[in-house]
């Protein structure tokens, strides 16, 4: 019984925190959805700083040609053979358009529904 109550309260607080965080976003970002893009890029973890800078610049150049109210790059994580990119966008088509223009591969696009981190667990009563 106690476990069920704690699970319910935890779920409620996470949902409330996410909803509250969404309310603090500028109006244009509330209209956007958050996505994670998985890109298969062999040896990405071996790219030099100059190569990563060039990739970043290409992405920014393409984004400069697009509507900033509809798509925004947040950050990317480079692993051995993949790059994971987080974006705000109105829809998946904008992400695919950006990738095509920048000649970036897309392996998978994942809609992010919520975000949790260590602060989510630190709920004070």
C-alpha positions in Angstrom: 0.0 0.0 0.0 2.8 2.5 0.9 4.6 1.7 -2.3 1.5 2.5 -4.3 1.0 5.8 -2.6 4.6 6.8 -3.1 4.5 5.7 -6.7 1.3 7.7 -7.2 2.8 10.8 -5.5 6.1 10.5 -7.4 4.2 10.2 -10.8 2.0 13.2 -9.9 5.0 15.3 -8.9 6.9 14.5 -12.0 3.9 15.3 -14.2 3.4 18.6 -12.2 7.0 19.5 -12.5 7.0 18.9 -16.3 3.8 20.8 -16.8 5.1 23.7 -14.6 8.3 23.8 -16.6 6.3 23.9 -19.8 4.4 26.9 -18.5 7.7 28.8 -18.0 8.7 28.3 -21.6 8.3 31.2 -24.0 5.0 30.9 -26.0 6.8 29.9 -29.2 8.6 27.0 -27.5 5.3 25.7 -26.0 4.1 25.3 -29.6 7.2 23.2 -30.4 7.8 19.6 -29.4 11.1 18.2 -28.2 12.7 15.5 -30.3 15.8 13.3 -30.0 17.4 12.4 -33.3 19.7 9.3 -33.5 22.3 9.6 -36.3 24.4 6.6 -37.2 27.8 8.1 -38.0 30.7 5.6 -38.1 33.7 6.7 -36.0 31.9 9.9 -34.8 33.8 9.5 -31.5 37.1 9.9 -33.3 36.1 13.2 -35.0 38.6 16.0 -34.4 37.5 19.3 -32.9 37.7 20.9 -36.3 35.4 18.2 -37.8 32.9 18.7 -35.0 33.1 22.5 -35.5 32.5 22.1 -39.2 29.4 19.8 -38.6 28.1 22.3 -36.1 28.6 25.3 -38.5 26.8 23.4 -41.3 23.9 22.7 -39.0 23.7 26.4 -37.9 24.0 27.6 -41.4 21.0 25.4 -42.4 19.0 26.5 -39.4 19.7 30.2 -40.2 17.8 29.6 -43.5 14.9 28.0 -41.7 12.2 29.7 -39.4 13.6 29.9 -35.9 10.1 29.9 -34.6 9.7 26.3 -36.0 13.0 24.6 -35.3 15.9 25.0 -32.8 18.9 22.9 -32.1 19.5 22.4 -28.4 22.5 20.2 -28.1 24.2 17.0 -29.4 26.0 14.1 -27.8 28.8 12.3 -29.7 29.4 8.6 -29.0 31.6 6.0 -30.7 29.4 5.5 -33.8 26.4 7.8 -33.3 25.5 11.4 -32.6 22.3 12.1 -30.6 20.8 15.5 -31.2 18.1 17.2 -29.2 15.8 19.7 -31.0 12.7 21.8 -30.5 10.6 21.6 -33.6 7.0 21.9 -34.8 7.1 18.5 -36.5 9.3 15.7 -37.8 9.2 17.0 -41.3 11.2 20.1 -40.3 13.8 17.8 -38.8 14.0 15.8 -42.0 14.3 19.0 -44.1 17.2 20.2 -41.9 18.9 16.9 -42.2 18.5 16.8 -46.0 19.8 20.3 -46.5 22.8 19.7 -44.2 23.4 16.2 -45.6 23.0 14.7 -42.1 21.8 11.1 -41.7 18.8 10.3 -39.6 18.5 6.8 -38.2 15.6 7.5 -35.9 13.5 10.4 -34.6 12.0 10.1 -31.1 9.4 12.4 -29.6 10.4 13.3 -26.1 7.3 13.4 -23.8 8.9 14.4 -20.5 12.3 15.1 -18.9 13.5 13.9 -15.6 16.8 14.3 -13.8 18.3 14.1 -10.3 16.3 17.1 -9.2 13.1 15.2 -10.0 14.0 12.7 -7.3 14.7 15.5 -4.8 11.1 16.2 -3.9 10.7 17.9 -0.5 7.6 17.4 1.5 
